Amino acid sequence: MTAINEQLIAELEQINDTSALLKEVFKRFKKRAAIGTSGQLTGVALIDLAVRAKIKPRIFTIDTLRLFPETYELFGKIEKKYKIKIEKIKPDPVKIDRMIKQHGEYLFFDTPDKQKFCCHLRKVEPNNRVLETLDVWITGLRSDQSATRADGKKFQIITGPTGKPILKIAPLFNWTEKDLRDYIAKYKVPMHKLLSWNENGWYYESLGCILCTTPIGPHEPRRAGRWRWFNQNDPDKKECGLHVNATDNTDG
């Protein structure tokens, strides 16, 4: 078994081609490696790149039970086009029921702490269950998504939920929005309908749960549409918890 350490990162950093990198990772780790996607541009591009590299990748998504209908529609199109199955990981129904009974169904409107609690149960805990089965977590993080994410890395060793090291890879970390849209158009990759929506300059940049995601205006930061009712002074710092402090605990 390949050890998760800095030597592995050094070896993988020598592979400049994204498809070749994905091929090497899945060759070494097989089903212990997986692409996590929420249906946004980077995730669908990664799936296409993997399939074009003759890989049958393991793919998962966190189904918070509050995703846009267009998100579920996209996953169906991806499964049909690439003849693959996306693992849809759902939150613990007992914990969700308890949370709603205690705080109400729309607790995320109340305080940032309650929003984070809801995200933790609906996203972080299910994601941690997947991480328990992985050695390599392939994500769609990009440096241009926010100031917070710009400080990230293409390769990072994090501590998984059970305490073991996991290699977190963002293969398209340095791709731009234009790079992604050009690639998706060239190879006719299925794309989320809302990412093509634009009305009077307002558009969807970041997609999460249906009530917690809104379009953004022409001059707003990319993360402004998430939990719009909170943190407007610094919207770049708005996160659901999946990619925050991942070296200490273990995101879209």
Number of C-alpha atoms within 10 A of each C-alpha: 5 8 11 16 13 13 10 13 16 11 9 17 12 9 13 10 9 15 20 14 18 26 20 15 18 19 12 13 15 18 16 17 25 23 23 24 24 23 24 20 22 25 24 24 22 25 24 22 20 22 18 13 16 10 18 18 23 19 19 18 22 23 20 21 13 12 18 17 9 14 22 14 13 19 22 15 16 20 12 11 12 14 11 16 16 18 14 13 19 18 20 13 11 8 12 15 12 11 17 13 10 10 13 12 13 12 18 21 15 13 12 16 11 16 18 18 18 22 20 18 19 25 25 23 20 20 24 18 16 19 22 15 14 20 23 24 21 24 24 23 26 22 19 16 18 17 15 15 17 14 10 15 17 18 19 19 21 21 18 22 18 11 11 14 19 24 23 21 23 22 23 21 21 15 14 15 14 9 12 18 15 12 16 18 11 9 11 10 20 19 23 21 12 17 15 10 13 13 9 7 11 15 18 20 23 21 23 21 19 14 14 17 20 21 24 21 18 11 8 12 16 20 26 25 24 26 23 17 14 17 14 15 8 11 20 18 16 20 17 21 18 18 18 16 10 16 15 11 17 20 22 22
